């Protein structure tokens, strides 16, 4: 697979987001299926693997660490702290905590679960707005100095916050949602990443399955599927968004690729510093995603996509009010 840069690392141009091997979109696959998928990703040339302390409340890191340990020297291993599961009397709950003590604790716990001495790229999963970004990144920089982390990234932050953090310690990657139907990064952070020499890592690059053209009815989503709480997947708005698929599928056919490959190829054409990390539980979908690295789009195809699906044609916000309050990303004016 073609390579792109993240700081000191040369990585596959398409990585693997590992979250849904443990939670998020309904029941996860069996352990055997998850292990097989990770190994198949290696076979396909994927070298960028993205996990987090939050995913499965640590189970995802344990899975990724165990399966990929024998291949550690071949991969760039990424994880995130500052948002993790915390035990309460009534169960484990998600907590955002960007305090230096929490970040250090999260990192130490992640190292143990991953079975490694060092995490290649360590992100702040969410900026805890009660804690200055300088304090959170300052502690992360100490983890670098101690050899526990090689490079630093941020997730779901604005261009201004990125620049503040970068002034404390070099930030080599910013990760947030980016796809044809989520264009917020185009407001400011894509350019900010170019300015400071950081890569932009795009999660949910196929719009949480919408841009595969295979999700046509949201009524059957699992009760715990996170899309049930997202405005774009509410029945009325989703029905409006489905109207975009007819033209989108026609463009994919003209480009001689699948709808998912079209979404990923569009992202790869947004700049050499953009690296999508699709997630899947299916080996066939994984193979389809990896092949998108070879899809070439001409300027007229890109223009047609931009006109068809953008912030003005998609119905609904990407997050509900609670989730939106937890991120620091720029938003388009209403």
Secondary structure as UniProt FT lines:
FT   STRAND          3..6
FT   TURN            7..8
FT   STRAND          9..12
FT   STRAND          16..17
FT   HELIX           19..21
FT   HELIX           31..43
FT   TURN            44..45
FT   STRAND          48..50
FT   HELIX           55..58
FT   HELIX           59..68
FT   HELIX           69..74
FT   STRAND          76..81
FT   STRAND          83..88
FT   TURN            89..90
FT   STRAND          91..96
FT   HELIX           100..114
FT   STRAND          119..124
FT   TURN            129..130
FT   HELIX           133..145
FT   TURN            146..147
FT   STRAND          149..155
FT   HELIX           159..168
FT   STRAND          171..177
FT   TURN            180..181
FT   HELIX           184..186
FT   TURN            187..188
FT   HELIX           189..196
FT   STRAND          199..203
FT   TURN            205..206
FT   HELIX           207..212
FT   HELIX           218..220
FT   TURN            223..224
FT   HELIX           226..229
FT   HELIX           231..233
FT   HELIX           235..242
FT   TURN            243..244
FT   HELIX           245..254
FT   TURN            255..256
FT   HELIX           259..268
FT   TURN            269..270
FT   TURN            272..273
FT   STRAND          274..276
FT   HELIX           283..291
FT   HELIX           292..294
FT   HELIX           299..308
FT   TURN            311..313
FT   HELIX           321..325
//
